[in-house]
Amino acid sequence: AVLTHTPDREMSVEQRAAMINELNPDLVLSIRCDYSPDENESGMVICADPANRTSRKSMDFAQAVAEQFENSEWYPYEVKTGYMYFHEIGDNRYEPLFKEEKESGMTTWPLMEQTDPVTVICSALFVTNETESQFMTTEEAYENAADLYMKAILQYAGENR
């Protein structure tokens, strides 16, 4: 496992993509926080790579992560899997669009477009939801989430041998 950056260190998408391509891992799990203008929005959004070269494997991995969290007695929030796209809403400004099914001709996460391995991006919590933020930012939550991510990786690896 390689941590590409810490919260106190800025790293561009291009720099992360270059690091990932140089390391050439079997899987990439990018864990991030999300934002919503609705302070009650909560849950996990797990996005697979819609590119045809890795799409099926990426969705299999996303579903393994979702299954671990959904079946956990610990995690109380909704889990969604699908694809994240962006459409331009102004001069170099984009609005995210979550889709349960792939759509052609749309822009997705730059990290997925610029890397070669099977990649899943997991928005693990909405920082704009105070209750969810407090729940997910404890040592217990870090340990539980890490355990579930590891189980998902092992599940995916076992299914794809």
N, C-alpha and C positions, 0 to 999 in steps of 0.2 A: 504494500500500500504506500502511496506517495501523496503527501499533502502538497498541493501546488502553491497554495498561499495561505497566509494567516490573515485574520481580519484587519490587522494593523499594517498590512503590506499591500500596496496597490499592484495589480498585475492585469495587463490588458488581455482581452480575449485572444488576441493574436499571440501574445507571449505564452499563455496557457496552452493554446493549440500547438505551438511549436514544441513546447516541453512534452506534451502528450505524444506527439508524433515521433519525437526523438526517443522517448522511453518505450514506445511501441507496446503498450499493455494489451492484454486480452480484452479487458473491460474498462470502461470509464463510468464512474458514478459521481456525478457532480451534484453536491448537496448545497442548496441555497435557501434563502428566505424570500418570501414574496410580500407584495404590498397590495392592498385593496382600499379604495375609498370607502368601502363598507366595513366599518370597524367590527362587525359581527361575522364577517367571512372567516372561515377556518378550514382546516384540513390540509391534506397532502395532495399535491398535484404531481404526478409522475409522468414525464414526457419521454416518449421513445423517438428515435431518429426516423423521420419519414423517408429518408433517402433509400432507394431500392437496394443499394448495396448491403445495407445492414438492417433494414427495416424490420424484418421478421424476428431476427435475433434480438434486436433492441427492444421490441415489444415483449418478447418472451422474458427478457430481463426485467423490464418495467413491471410486468405482471407478477413476477416472483417477488419483487419488493412489495408490491401492493398486497399480495397474499399474506406475507409475513406480518405486515402491520394490521391488516384487516382481521387476521386470526389471533392477534395478540390480545390478551385480557388487559394489557396495560394501556394501549393506545385508544383513546375515546373518539377520535375525529373521523370524518369521512375521508376516503382515499379514492382518487380518480386517476385513471390512466388514459393516455391519449397522446395528442401531438400539439405542440405549441407553435403557432405561426404569428407573424407580425405583419401589419399593414401600415403603410405610411399615412400619418395624419397631419403632416406638415413638413417643414424643412428639417430633414434628418431627425424626425420624431416618429416613433412607431407605437402602435397600440397592440398589446398581446391579444391573441385570439386562441382560446383553447378549443380543440376539436377532438371528438372521440374517434373520428375516422380520418384517414389521410386525405389531403386535398392537393392536387397538383398545381404547380405554378405559383406557390406561395413561398415566402421567405420564412425559414425556421431559425433556431438558435445558431448564431455564428460558430459556437463551439462545436456543434454537430457538423456544420458545413465544412469546417476547416480541419477536422480530424478524421483519421481512418478507422480506429477501433469501434467496436460496438459501444454505443454511448447512451446513457440515460441521465436525464436531468431531473432531480427531485427537489421540488419546492416544498420543504419540510414543514413550514409554518408561515402564517401571515403575521408579520411583525406589527401590523396595525390592529391586531386583536390582542388586547392586553392579557386576557385570561389564557389564551393559547400560548402567548409568549412566555408568561410566567411558568406554565406547565412544561414547556419544551426546553427551557434554559436552566434546568437544574442538573446536578451531577447524576442523579438517578435517571433522568431522561436521556442524558448523553450516553450513559452505559446501556440502557434499554434499547435505544435507537441503534447504537453501534452493533449490539448483539443481533437485532433484527436485520440490519443491512448485511451482516456477515452470513446469517442464515440464508438470506436471499441469494447472495453470491454463490454459496455452496449448492443451493437448490438449482440455480441456473446452470452452474458448472456440471452438476450431476446429470441434468437433463440433456446437456449438449455434448456428451462424450462420444 
